[in-house]
Amino acid sequence: MSRRWKSSVPPSRWLLASGVVLWLSGCAPDTVTSDWHRLEPPIPSAEFTLPQLDGGTVSLSDYRGRVVIMEFWATWCPPCRFSLPSLEVISKRFRDRGVTVLLINEGEEVEQIRLWARRRFTSPILLDAAKHVGERYRVFGLPRLFIVDGSGQIIYTHAGYGGGLERNLTLILDGLLSGGSPGDA
């Protein structure tokens, strides 16, 4: 006599679970997820000059000709604790291909930032102590990310952190740097 195994889990949940497993294993579609917003047409980025955590100043125009990823963040922000290490990976992977990552801290004291960062990041940490740059970019929640192309146009925005940051940025940057459409594989 044969016994059939019967699951109490509905088939729709099995499909969802198998989709998640495929996505986590790297078999996800080669497209940027829908939580990334491509600006069509792109808009000009607001110029700024901010002090760096380790001294000196940085202006956005210093990076004209390069793709710039700007993330607005704070040490108290739990999602930022996940996104910043991923941005460090992206920075190391793409810096020799014309990409710069700028980590813009919003409104915190220098010592608090320095204690939290403890040399974990090679990307410049910029200090927007009065949040004026964040206001110009309409940053109302953290983390908030912008991708600026080499001509100074904002081409993508992303709010929050939901996982897949490295994957999505890799797709976008590979598309941009190969001369194709950002996010197209």
C-alpha positions as CSV (number, residue, x, y, z in Angstrom):
1,M,0.0,0.0,0.0
2,S,1.4,3.4,-0.9
3,R,1.0,6.4,1.3
4,R,1.0,9.8,-0.2
5,W,2.6,12.6,1.7
6,K,0.2,15.5,2.1
7,S,1.4,19.0,3.1
8,S,-0.6,21.4,5.1
9,V,1.1,24.2,3.4
10,P,-0.9,25.6,0.4
11,P,0.7,25.3,-3.0
12,S,0.9,29.1,-3.3
13,R,3.2,29.3,-0.3
14,W,5.4,26.5,-1.8
15,L,5.8,28.6,-4.9
16,L,6.6,31.7,-3.0
17,A,9.2,29.8,-0.8
18,S,10.8,28.2,-3.9
19,G,11.0,31.7,-5.5
20,V,12.8,33.1,-2.5
21,V,15.2,30.1,-2.5
22,L,16.0,30.8,-6.2
23,W,16.5,34.5,-5.5
24,L,18.8,33.9,-2.6
25,S,20.8,31.3,-4.5
26,G,21.5,33.9,-7.3
27,C,19.0,32.6,-9.8
28,A,16.9,35.8,-9.6
29,P,16.0,37.6,-12.8
30,D,18.7,39.9,-14.1
31,T,16.7,43.0,-13.6
32,V,16.7,45.7,-11.0
33,T,14.0,45.3,-8.4
34,S,11.0,47.6,-8.4
35,D,12.0,49.5,-5.2
36,W,14.7,51.3,-7.2
37,H,13.4,54.4,-9.0
38,R,15.0,55.2,-12.3
39,L,14.5,58.9,-13.1
40,E,13.3,59.5,-16.7
41,P,14.4,62.0,-17.6
42,P,17.4,62.3,-15.2
43,I,17.5,65.5,-13.1
44,P,20.5,67.7,-12.3
45,S,22.1,66.9,-8.9
46,A,22.4,69.7,-6.4
47,E,26.1,70.8,-6.0
48,F,27.5,70.8,-2.4
49,T,30.7,71.0,-0.5
50,L,30.9,69.1,2.8
51,P,33.6,68.5,5.4
52,Q,35.1,65.0,5.6
53,L,35.2,63.0,8.8
54,D,39.0,62.7,8.5
55,G,39.6,66.3,7.4
56,G,39.4,68.4,4.3
57,T,36.3,69.0,2.2
58,V,34.6,67.2,-0.7
59,S,32.5,68.8,-3.4
60,L,30.2,66.7,-5.6
61,S,31.8,68.5,-8.7
62,D,35.2,66.9,-7.7
63,Y,33.8,63.7,-9.1
64,R,32.5,65.0,-12.5
65,G,33.1,62.3,-15.1
66,R,32.6,59.5,-12.5
67,V,29.5,57.7,-11.4
68,V,28.7,58.8,-7.8
69,I,26.7,56.7,-5.3
70,M,25.6,59.0,-2.4
71,E,24.0,57.4,0.7
72,F,22.6,59.6,3.4
73,W,22.8,57.7,6.7
74,A,23.1,57.9,10.5
75,T,24.7,55.7,13.2
76,W,21.3,55.3,15.0
77,C,19.7,53.9,11.8
78,P,19.4,50.1,11.9
79,P,19.0,49.7,8.1
80,C,22.1,51.8,7.6
81,R,24.1,49.2,9.5
82,F,23.2,46.7,6.7
83,S,23.6,49.1,3.7
84,L,26.9,50.7,4.5
85,P,29.0,47.4,4.5
86,S,27.3,46.5,1.1
87,L,28.3,50.0,-0.2
88,E,31.9,49.3,0.9
89,V,31.9,46.1,-1.2
90,I,30.5,48.0,-4.2
91,S,33.1,50.8,-3.7
92,K,36.0,48.3,-3.7
93,R,34.6,46.4,-6.7
94,F,33.9,49.4,-8.9
95,R,36.3,52.2,-7.9
96,D,38.8,51.3,-10.6
97,R,36.0,51.4,-13.2
98,G,35.0,55.1,-12.5
99,V,32.6,54.8,-9.5
100,T,32.8,56.7,-6.2
101,V,30.8,56.1,-3.1
102,L,30.1,59.0,-0.7
103,L,28.7,58.3,2.7
104,I,26.8,61.4,3.9
105,N,26.1,61.4,7.6
106,E,23.0,63.4,8.6
107,G,23.2,65.5,11.7
108,E,25.5,63.6,14.1
109,E,28.5,64.6,16.2
110,V,31.9,63.9,14.8
111,E,33.0,61.7,17.7
112,Q,29.9,59.5,17.6
113,I,30.5,58.9,13.8
114,R,34.2,58.3,14.4
115,L,33.5,55.7,17.2
116,W,30.9,53.9,15.1
117,A,32.9,53.9,11.8
118,R,36.3,52.8,13.3
119,R,38.1,52.6,10.0
120,R,35.6,50.2,8.5
121,F,35.1,52.3,5.4
122,T,37.4,53.4,2.7
123,S,34.7,55.6,1.1
124,P,34.7,59.3,2.2
125,I,32.4,59.9,5.1
126,L,31.0,63.4,4.7
127,L,29.4,65.5,7.5
128,D,26.0,67.1,6.8
129,A,25.7,68.3,10.4
130,A,23.0,70.9,9.8
131,K,21.2,68.6,7.3
132,H,21.2,71.3,4.6
133,V,22.4,68.9,1.8
134,G,19.8,66.3,2.9
135,E,17.1,69.0,2.7
136,R,18.2,69.9,-0.9
137,Y,18.0,66.3,-1.9
138,R,14.6,65.9,0.0
139,V,15.9,63.2,2.3
140,F,13.1,62.5,4.8
141,G,14.1,59.0,5.9
142,L,17.3,57.0,6.2
143,P,19.0,55.4,4.5
144,R,18.5,57.3,1.2
145,L,20.6,56.6,-1.8
146,F,21.2,58.5,-5.1
147,I,23.1,57.5,-8.2
148,V,24.6,60.4,-10.1
149,D,26.0,59.8,-13.6
150,G,29.3,61.2,-14.9
151,S,27.5,64.3,-16.3
152,G,26.0,65.2,-12.8
153,Q,22.5,63.9,-13.5
154,I,20.6,61.9,-10.8
155,I,19.6,58.7,-12.6
156,Y,18.4,56.4,-9.7
157,T,17.1,56.8,-6.2
158,H,16.5,54.3,-3.5
159,A,14.9,54.6,0.0
160,G,15.5,52.2,2.9
161,Y,17.1,48.9,2.9
162,G,15.4,45.7,1.9
163,G,18.3,43.4,0.9
164,G,19.7,42.9,-2.5
165,L,21.7,46.2,-2.5
166,E,24.9,44.8,-3.9
167,R,23.0,42.8,-6.6
168,N,20.9,45.8,-7.7
169,L,23.9,48.2,-7.7
170,T,26.0,45.7,-9.7
171,L,23.3,45.4,-12.3
172,I,22.9,49.2,-12.6
173,L,26.6,49.9,-12.6
174,D,27.5,47.1,-15.1
175,G,24.8,48.6,-17.4
176,L,26.1,52.1,-17.0
177,L,29.7,51.3,-17.4
178,S,29.3,49.0,-20.4
179,G,27.5,51.8,-22.3
180,G,24.2,49.9,-22.1
181,S,21.0,50.8,-20.3
182,P,21.5,50.9,-16.5
183,G,20.0,47.8,-14.9
184,D,19.7,45.9,-18.2
185,A,21.6,42.6,-18.3
